[in-house]
Amino acid sequence: MKRKTGKPNPWQDHYTRRAQKEHYPARSVYKLEEIQQKHRLIKRGSRVLDLGCSPGSWLLYVAELTGEKGQVVGIDLKPVTVRVPSHVTIMIADVFEMDAGSLGSGFDVVLSDMAPATTGHRAVDAARSFSLCEAALEIARRVLVPGGAFVCKIFQGPDVAHFQDFVRAGFRGQKLFKPRSSRKASKETYVIGLGFNLNQS
């Protein structure tokens, strides 16, 4: 009699196994790692705001980069259950309702890995993603230091070009980046703003 073998998890891949080995709660950390390796946005002592921070992989990675002299603030609708270093603060809040002014200013980098609850309808999901991106950009405009950086996930669709224009209007440089570690079926990409220009925001 043959022993039944469990079906392999279709979402398990090299990055998932690596995240488990390196004690990150999600494989998404390697997307940020690729962005960091290419653009070197986060430095020792940086102040970083992480929007959509649950389950906490980006928080942990950013905390390593900034070191104890840095400051990392994470915001999400969902709680983060992983243990984070003392220089990391986590807030449960809705980006559409929160007062960005309550965060203060002086952030060197604003990150957004936010994604909407997907419906399976590509146009609807892309529109919801665009709304989150607009909210993230508005917060970034309020809290970034001159010369700061912005990283924002957006679902591919007709609004990507519009969002690139919005970012381009407030930053000296703008890049579109698709990490190798994104799943092949994923429609996500990242818009990166470099050199925040307070006078043009």
C-alpha positions in Angstrom: 0.0 0.0 0.0 1.4 3.3 -1.1 1.9 6.0 1.6 0.0 9.2 0.7 2.3 12.1 0.3 1.1 15.7 0.9 0.9 18.0 -2.0 3.7 20.5 -2.2 2.6 24.1 -1.4 2.5 25.9 -4.8 3.5 29.2 -3.0 6.7 27.7 -1.5 9.8 28.7 -3.4 13.4 29.6 -2.9 12.6 32.9 -1.4 10.0 31.5 1.0 12.4 28.9 2.3 15.1 31.5 2.6 12.8 33.8 4.6 12.0 30.9 7.0 15.7 30.2 7.4 16.6 33.8 8.0 13.6 34.3 10.4 11.6 36.8 8.4 7.9 36.3 8.5 7.4 36.8 4.7 9.4 36.5 1.5 8.6 40.1 0.6 11.7 41.2 2.4 13.8 40.3 -0.6 12.0 42.8 -2.8 13.1 45.6 -0.5 16.6 44.0 -0.3 16.9 44.3 -4.1 15.7 47.9 -4.1 18.2 48.7 -1.3 21.1 47.0 -3.1 20.4 49.0 -6.2 19.6 52.4 -4.8 21.1 52.5 -1.2 18.2 54.5 0.1 18.5 53.5 3.8 21.6 54.3 5.8 22.8 54.0 9.4 20.8 56.4 11.5 18.0 56.9 9.0 14.4 57.6 10.0 12.1 55.4 8.0 8.3 55.1 7.7 7.0 51.7 6.6 3.3 51.9 5.4 1.6 48.5 5.3 4.2 47.0 7.6 2.5 43.7 8.6 3.7 41.0 9.0 6.9 42.7 9.8 9.6 41.6 7.4 10.4 45.0 6.0 10.5 46.4 9.6 13.1 43.9 10.6 15.2 44.4 7.6 15.0 48.2 7.8 15.9 48.0 11.5 19.1 46.1 10.7 20.0 48.8 8.1 19.4 51.8 10.3 20.9 50.4 13.4 20.0 51.4 17.0 20.6 55.1 16.2 18.0 55.1 13.5 14.2 55.2 14.0 11.7 53.0 12.2 7.9 53.6 12.3 5.5 51.0 10.9 1.8 51.5 10.2 -0.8 48.9 9.3 -4.4 47.9 9.8 -3.2 44.5 11.1 -1.1 44.0 14.2 2.6 42.9 13.9 3.2 39.8 16.0 7.0 39.4 15.5 9.4 40.9 18.0 11.0 44.0 16.8 14.0 46.0 18.1 13.5 48.9 20.5 14.1 51.6 17.9 11.0 50.3 16.0 7.5 51.7 16.7 4.3 50.1 15.4 1.0 51.9 15.0 -2.4 50.4 14.0 -4.0 52.9 11.7 -5.8 53.4 8.4 -3.8 55.5 5.9 -7.0 57.0 4.5 -8.1 58.3 7.9 -4.9 59.0 9.9 -3.4 62.5 10.4 0.0 62.4 8.7 0.9 65.5 10.8 0.8 63.3 13.9 3.8 61.4 12.7 6.0 64.5 12.8 8.5 65.2 10.0 12.1 64.4 9.3 11.8 61.0 7.7 14.5 60.1 5.3 12.6 57.3 3.5 9.0 56.4 3.2 8.2 52.9 2.1 4.8 51.5 1.1 4.2 47.8 0.4 0.5 48.3 0.8 -1.9 46.2 -1.3 -5.7 46.1 -1.4 -7.8 43.1 -0.6 -7.9 41.6 -4.1 -11.2 40.8 -5.9 -9.7 38.9 -8.8 -10.9 41.6 -11.2 -7.8 43.1 -12.5 -9.2 46.6 -13.2 -10.8 46.9 -9.8 -7.7 45.7 -8.0 -5.5 48.1 -10.0 -7.8 51.0 -9.1 -7.7 50.1 -5.4 -4.0 49.9 -5.5 -3.8 53.3 -7.1 -5.9 54.8 -4.3 -3.5 53.3 -1.7 -0.5 54.7 -3.6 -2.1 58.2 -3.7 -2.5 58.0 0.1 1.0 56.9 0.6 2.4 59.7 -1.6 0.4 62.3 0.3 1.8 61.1 3.6 5.3 61.1 2.1 4.9 64.7 1.0 4.0 65.6 4.6 6.8 63.8 6.4 9.9 63.5 4.1 13.0 65.6 4.5 14.3 67.4 1.4 16.3 64.9 -0.6 14.4 62.0 0.9 13.2 58.9 -0.9 9.9 57.1 -1.5 9.2 53.5 -2.5 5.7 52.4 -3.4 4.2 49.2 -4.6 1.5 49.5 -7.3 -0.5 47.0 -9.3 0.2 47.2 -13.0 -2.5 49.0 -15.0 -3.3 52.2 -16.7 -2.8 54.3 -13.6 0.9 53.4 -13.2 1.9 56.0 -15.7 -0.2 58.6 -13.9 1.3 57.7 -10.6 4.8 58.0 -12.0 3.9 61.5 -13.1 2.7 62.4 -9.6 6.0 61.1 -8.1 8.1 62.8 -10.8 6.5 66.1 -9.9 7.8 66.0 -6.4 11.1 64.3 -6.8 14.3 65.0 -8.7 14.4 61.4 -10.0 11.8 58.6 -10.5 12.4 54.9 -11.3 10.2 51.9 -12.0 11.5 48.7 -10.6 10.2 45.1 -10.8 12.1 42.9 -8.3 13.3 39.5 -9.4 11.9 38.1 -6.2 8.3 39.1 -7.2 6.3 36.1 -8.1 6.1 35.6 -11.9 2.3 35.8 -11.8 2.3 39.0 -9.7 1.1 42.2 -11.3 3.0 44.4 -8.8 5.8 46.8 -9.6 7.5 49.5 -7.5 7.7 53.3 -8.2 10.7 54.9 -6.6 11.1 58.6 -6.0 14.6 59.9 -5.4 15.5 63.4 -4.0 12.3 64.8 -2.6 11.8 68.4 -3.6 9.8 70.1 -0.9 9.2 73.2 -3.1 7.6 71.1 -5.9 5.5 68.7 -3.7 
